[in-house]
Amino acid sequence: MLTSHTPNSAHIAIVGAGLSGSLAAVVLARAGYRVTLIDKNAVCPKQFRVEKIAGSQVDLMRKLGVFGPVADEATLFRDIINVRAGRIVDRTQNPHFGILYDDIVRIVRAQLPASVDFLVDDVRDIQTGSQTQCLSLANNGPIMPDLIILATGMVDSLRHKVGIGRRMVAEKQSISFGFTLAPENERAPAFQAITYYGAGHSNRIDYLNIFPIAGHLRANLFTFLDQEDPWIREFRQNPIAELCNALPGLAGFVGEMKPVDRVQSWVMNLSVAENVDQDGIVLIGDAFQTSCPAAGTGVTRLLTDIDRLCNVLIPRWVETPGMGKDKIKEFYSDPVKQATDREALHMAGYRRSFTVDRSLRWQFHRRQHFVRRRIAGYFNQTTARQLAASNHAEAS
Ligand SMILES: Cc1cc2nc3c(=O)[nH]c(=O)nc-3n(C[C@H](O)[C@H](O)[C@H](O)COP(=O)(O)OP(=O)(O)OC[C@H]3O[C@@H](n4cnc5c(N)ncnc54)[C@H](O)[C@@H]3O)c2cc1C
């Protein structure tokens, strides 16, 4: 039981050691809490999830103290050519870190302090209360923590045990594909990374990213296709040829490429957990809300969840006994968390409308968007060239 005198003696059990659960365990154990982390898998299986970290995700990972080892193993790339219909829209120069999901999870788990009790087990049942909780495991004895953090991703079974459901925001909202490719000949492509935008509602492709990971090129294709669309079958059989047909001009940029593994895919249901204000249990990451892969917001959401929960709220909660729902509610009504979750849902809707909405308003917006970027890109490049020329003149 929690006491106000020894707050760090609180026992926190985290179910699920994907990115959310593993990171939460690192942060809480480093702060001195007693942490039990449980996952079905000793090693995170290879699966298609986030494959690059960038922007505010880097800042948040740094803040949580886990970014260094991830950066050490990731492939850094900055120069991204953004192309549509065979013409360069602009070039962007922001640091991105290419790394497969199972590697990120492995690296984060490797940072778990020795004090963390990591159990490889299947959590079968949950009972919650305002003072203590109980987790029943398939192979180990029961665990009675003060607080349960549920980080079980999109798996529903455990949430249902405590009456937490999901509100479907958009069923089959998007379908994304990932595969690895290599140049046909040994010549490296003429780009570090490329974003190739689709044709809008006519092919329902939002964009294709090709970027480096560990000596290979990884392709992520984000679409709003119908799951039954016959093109998907053809694409799986012959991904490069089908992409070159669907994205005219692509071949001129990427040269001759061949796939070196099978195409993985993921159909995303966008949903938010319901009836979450419960004693003793708190949901983070995909367990609380899923994200559209095209919007690239899933990791920002889960990092924000961990920062707010582990750095701000839990330290406050453990100052007084119990983990009643009044405390738990504070997490879901945290303004920073709410803003991040809202933005993720907004971006999911935006990317879909941007790609498939046939209304005049969206068609106009889409055209304007690329024209504006082209103009800004032209001026940025001209300014960069002028700066380089004046630096060169000063130096000589
Ligand atoms: C195709 C795709 C592409 C994406 N691309 C991006 C992107 O570009 N940018 C971005 O920011 N986000 C992206 N995302 C989102 C991001 O990958 C997810 O938000 C993130 O992986 C969620 O991590 P998590 O830890 O919450 O869930 P998970 O990684 O699913 O972890 C859940 C864990 O719980 C364990 N578990 C479940 N039930 C039990 C049980 N009963 N007992 C024990 N263990 C259990 C599982 O074994 C698993 O390890 C993408 C997602 C997908 C699907």
The ligand as an SDF file (V2000), in Angstrom:
LIG
                    3D

 53 58  0  0  0  0  0  0  0  0999 V2000
    2.2030    0.3400  -40.0720 C   0  0  0  0  0  0  0  0  0  0  0  0
    2.4560    1.3750  -39.0040 C   0  0  0  0  0  0  0  0  0  0  0  0
    3.2970    2.4260  -39.2780 C   0  0  0  0  0  0  0  0  0  0  0  0
    3.5050    3.4010  -38.3040 C   0  0  0  0  0  0  0  0  0  0  0  0
    4.3010    4.4660  -38.5970 N   0  0  0  0  0  0  0  0  0  0  0  0
    4.4650    5.4400  -37.6790 C   0  0  0  0  0  0  0  0  0  0  0  0
    5.2770    6.5780  -37.9770 C   0  0  0  0  0  0  0  0  0  0  0  0
    5.8440    6.7040  -39.0770 O   0  0  0  0  0  0  0  0  0  0  0  0
    5.4370    7.5140  -37.0070 N   0  0  0  0  0  0  0  0  0  0  0  0
    4.8470    7.3990  -35.7670 C   0  0  0  0  0  0  0  0  0  0  0  0
    5.0140    8.2620  -34.9210 O   0  0  0  0  0  0  0  0  0  0  0  0
    4.0840    6.3180  -35.4550 N   0  0  0  0  0  0  0  0  0  0  0  0
    3.8770    5.3480  -36.3780 C   0  0  0  0  0  0  0  0  0  0  0  0
    3.1250    4.2570  -36.0600 N   0  0  0  0  0  0  0  0  0  0  0  0
    2.5560    4.1290  -34.6860 C   0  0  0  0  0  0  0  0  0  0  0  0
    3.5260    3.4920  -33.6830 C   0  0  0  0  0  0  0  0  0  0  0  0
    4.2620    2.4530  -34.2720 O   0  0  0  0  0  0  0  0  0  0  0  0
    2.7160    2.9750  -32.4910 C   0  0  0  0  0  0  0  0  0  0  0  0
    2.0140    4.0640  -31.9370 O   0  0  0  0  0  0  0  0  0  0  0  0
    3.5780    2.3300  -31.4050 C   0  0  0  0  0  0  0  0  0  0  0  0
    4.2950    1.2460  -31.9370 O   0  0  0  0  0  0  0  0  0  0  0  0
    2.6950    1.8560  -30.2490 C   0  0  0  0  0  0  0  0  0  0  0  0
    3.4890    1.2140  -29.2640 O   0  0  0  0  0  0  0  0  0  0  0  0
    2.8110    0.5580  -27.9840 P   0  0  0  0  0  0  0  0  0  0  0  0
    3.9280    0.2070  -27.0680 O   0  0  0  0  0  0  0  0  0  0  0  0
    1.7100    1.4100  -27.4740 O   0  0  0  0  0  0  0  0  0  0  0  0
    2.1130   -0.7910  -28.5370 O   0  0  0  0  0  0  0  0  0  0  0  0
    2.8200   -2.1500  -29.0510 P   0  0  0  0  0  0  0  0  0  0  0  0
    4.1280   -1.8790  -29.6860 O   0  0  0  0  0  0  0  0  0  0  0  0
    1.7650   -2.8400  -29.8530 O   0  0  0  0  0  0  0  0  0  0  0  0
    3.1180   -2.9630  -27.7200 O   0  0  0  0  0  0  0  0  0  0  0  0
    2.1380   -3.7150  -27.0440 C   0  0  0  0  0  0  0  0  0  0  0  0
    2.8310   -4.8230  -26.2740 C   0  0  0  0  0  0  0  0  0  0  0  0
    1.9110   -5.4360  -25.3670 O   0  0  0  0  0  0  0  0  0  0  0  0
    2.1690   -6.8230  -25.3130 C   0  0  0  0  0  0  0  0  0  0  0  0
    0.9530   -7.4800  -24.8180 N   0  0  0  0  0  0  0  0  0  0  0  0
   -0.3110   -7.3650  -25.3060 C   0  0  0  0  0  0  0  0  0  0  0  0
   -1.1720   -8.0960  -24.5560 N   0  0  0  0  0  0  0  0  0  0  0  0
   -0.4430   -8.6570  -23.5650 C   0  0  0  0  0  0  0  0  0  0  0  0
   -0.7580   -9.5350  -22.4750 C   0  0  0  0  0  0  0  0  0  0  0  0
   -2.0140   -9.9370  -22.2520 N   0  0  0  0  0  0  0  0  0  0  0  0
    0.2380   -9.9480  -21.6670 N   0  0  0  0  0  0  0  0  0  0  0  0
    1.5170   -9.5380  -21.8590 C   0  0  0  0  0  0  0  0  0  0  0  0
    1.8760   -8.7160  -22.8820 N   0  0  0  0  0  0  0  0  0  0  0  0
    0.9140   -8.2780  -23.7180 C   0  0  0  0  0  0  0  0  0  0  0  0
    2.5370   -7.1800  -26.7570 C   0  0  0  0  0  0  0  0  0  0  0  0
    3.2860   -8.3870  -26.8050 O   0  0  0  0  0  0  0  0  0  0  0  0
    3.3540   -5.9570  -27.1650 C   0  0  0  0  0  0  0  0  0  0  0  0
    4.7410   -6.1200  -26.9480 O   0  0  0  0  0  0  0  0  0  0  0  0
    2.8810    3.2800  -37.0230 C   0  0  0  0  0  0  0  0  0  0  0  0
    2.0420    2.1870  -36.7500 C   0  0  0  0  0  0  0  0  0  0  0  0
    1.8320    1.2420  -37.7230 C   0  0  0  0  0  0  0  0  0  0  0  0
    0.9230    0.0810  -37.4150 C   0  0  0  0  0  0  0  0  0  0  0  0
  1  2  1  0
  2  3  1  0
  2 52  2  0
  3  4  2  0
  4  5  1  0
  4 50  1  0
  5  6  2  0
  6  7  1  0
  6 13  1  0
  7  8  2  0
  7  9  1  0
  9 10  1  0
 10 11  2  0
 10 12  1  0
 12 13  2  0
 13 14  1  0
 14 15  1  0
 14 50  1  0
 15 16  1  0
 16 17  1  0
 16 18  1  0
 18 19  1  0
 18 20  1  0
 20 21  1  0
 20 22  1  0
 22 23  1  0
 23 24  1  0
 24 25  2  0
 24 26  1  0
 24 27  1  0
 27 28  1  0
 28 29  2  0
 28 30  1  0
 28 31  1  0
 31 32  1  0
 32 33  1  0
 33 34  1  0
 33 48  1  0
 34 35  1  0
 35 36  1  0
 35 46  1  0
 36 37  1  0
 36 45  1  0
 37 38  2  0
 38 39  1  0
 39 40  1  0
 39 45  2  0
 40 41  1  0
 40 42  2  0
 42 43  1  0
 43 44  2  0
 44 45  1  0
 46 47  1  0
 46 48  1  0
 48 49  1  0
 50 51  2  0
 51 52  1  0
 52 53  1  0
M  END
$$$$
